Amino acid sequence: MTIKLFACILLAATIAMPALALDAKTPEQCITGPIEKTYGGTTWLVVSCSDGKSLVFVAKEGSKAAPFEFDLTFTGNDYDLAGHGKGDSKLTAAAYADLQKLTGKDVLELLNATKAAKHKN
C-alpha cells in the first residue's frame, strides 16, 4: 500500500513538527532512535515520534545537506512530508524525491527500526 504524500515546496515556510522535539511547546517528542539511512545519496538520521506513527529525518552533521530536516507527519489518514533548512538544495531535493516513494511497509519498518535502536542505546 502506497502512502499518499502531499506535495510541498522544499524551502517554503512550513508548519511542521520540529526535529528531535527542539521546540518545548511541541507536544510530540521525536527522540526514538536514531538510525542511519541514505536518501538521495545523503546520510540521514531517522527518529520516530511519540505518536508511534510519525518520523523525522535529519541530515547527518557534516553533510552538505545539513542543516536540513524532513518531517513525515501522520495526519490521521495519510502522511504529510515537509522539509526545511539551509542544506544544499540539490541534495535535499534528491532526498525528498526518495522519501516521497516510501510505502506503508517502508514507514512501518523505519518505525520498528527506530524502536529497536532505542533498546540498544
C-alpha positions in Angstrom: 0.0 0.0 0.0 1.4 3.3 -1.0 1.2 6.3 1.4 -0.3 9.4 -0.1 2.3 12.1 0.4 1.3 15.7 -0.1 3.5 17.8 -2.4 5.3 20.7 -0.8 7.9 23.2 -1.8 11.2 22.2 -0.1 12.4 25.5 1.0 9.0 27.2 1.6 8.0 28.1 5.1 6.0 25.2 6.5 4.3 24.4 9.7 5.8 21.2 10.8 6.8 19.3 13.9 10.4 20.2 14.7 13.1 17.6 14.6 14.0 15.9 17.8 11.4 18.0 19.6 13.7 21.1 19.8 10.7 23.3 20.5 9.5 22.9 24.1 5.9 23.9 23.1 5.6 20.9 20.7 3.5 18.1 22.3 5.2 15.4 20.2 8.6 14.2 21.1 10.7 12.8 18.3 13.6 11.1 20.0 13.3 7.4 19.5 16.3 6.1 17.7 18.2 7.3 15.7 19.0 5.0 12.9 21.1 6.0 9.8 19.5 5.7 6.3 20.5 7.0 2.9 18.1 9.1 0.8 19.1 10.9 -2.3 22.7 9.8 -1.8 23.0 11.5 1.6 23.0 10.0 5.1 20.1 11.0 7.3 19.4 10.3 11.0 15.9 8.9 11.4 13.9 9.1 14.6 10.3 8.2 15.4 7.9 10.3 17.4 5.8 9.7 20.5 2.7 9.3 18.4 4.2 6.0 17.2 3.4 6.9 13.5 5.5 9.9 12.6 9.2 10.2 11.6 11.8 12.9 11.4 14.8 12.7 9.0 17.7 15.0 9.9 20.7 15.4 7.6 23.8 14.0 9.4 26.1 16.6 10.8 28.9 17.4 8.4 26.8 16.5 5.3 26.4 19.1 2.6 22.6 18.5 3.0 22.8 19.9 6.6 21.3 21.7 8.2 18.0 20.2 7.0 15.2 18.1 8.2 12.1 16.4 6.8 9.1 15.7 8.9 6.8 12.8 7.9 3.8 13.5 10.0 0.8 11.2 10.4 -2.3 13.3 9.8 -4.9 10.8 10.8 -5.5 9.2 7.5 -2.4 10.0 5.4 1.1 11.4 5.8 2.4 14.9 5.2 6.0 15.3 4.1 7.5 18.7 4.8 11.1 19.8 4.7 13.0 22.9 6.0 16.6 24.0 6.5 19.5 25.5 4.7 21.3 22.5 3.3 22.3 22.1 -0.4 19.1 22.2 -2.3 20.2 19.6 -4.9 20.9 17.1 -2.2 17.7 17.8 -0.2 15.6 17.6 -3.4 17.1 14.2 -4.2 16.3 13.0 -0.7 12.8 14.4 -0.9 12.2 12.5 -4.1 13.3 9.3 -2.4 11.2 10.0 0.7 8.1 10.6 -1.5 8.4 6.9 -2.6 8.1 5.5 0.9 5.3 2.9 1.2 3.3 2.0 4.2 5.5 -1.1 4.7 8.7 1.2 4.5 7.3 3.5 7.2 6.5 0.6 9.4 10.0 -0.9 9.0 11.5 2.5 9.9 9.3 2.9 13.0 10.3 -0.6 14.1 14.0 0.0 13.4 14.0 3.2 15.5 12.3 1.4 18.4 14.9 -1.4 18.2 17.7 1.2 18.1 16.3 2.8 21.3 16.6 -0.5 23.1 20.3 -0.9 22.1 21.3 2.5 23.5 
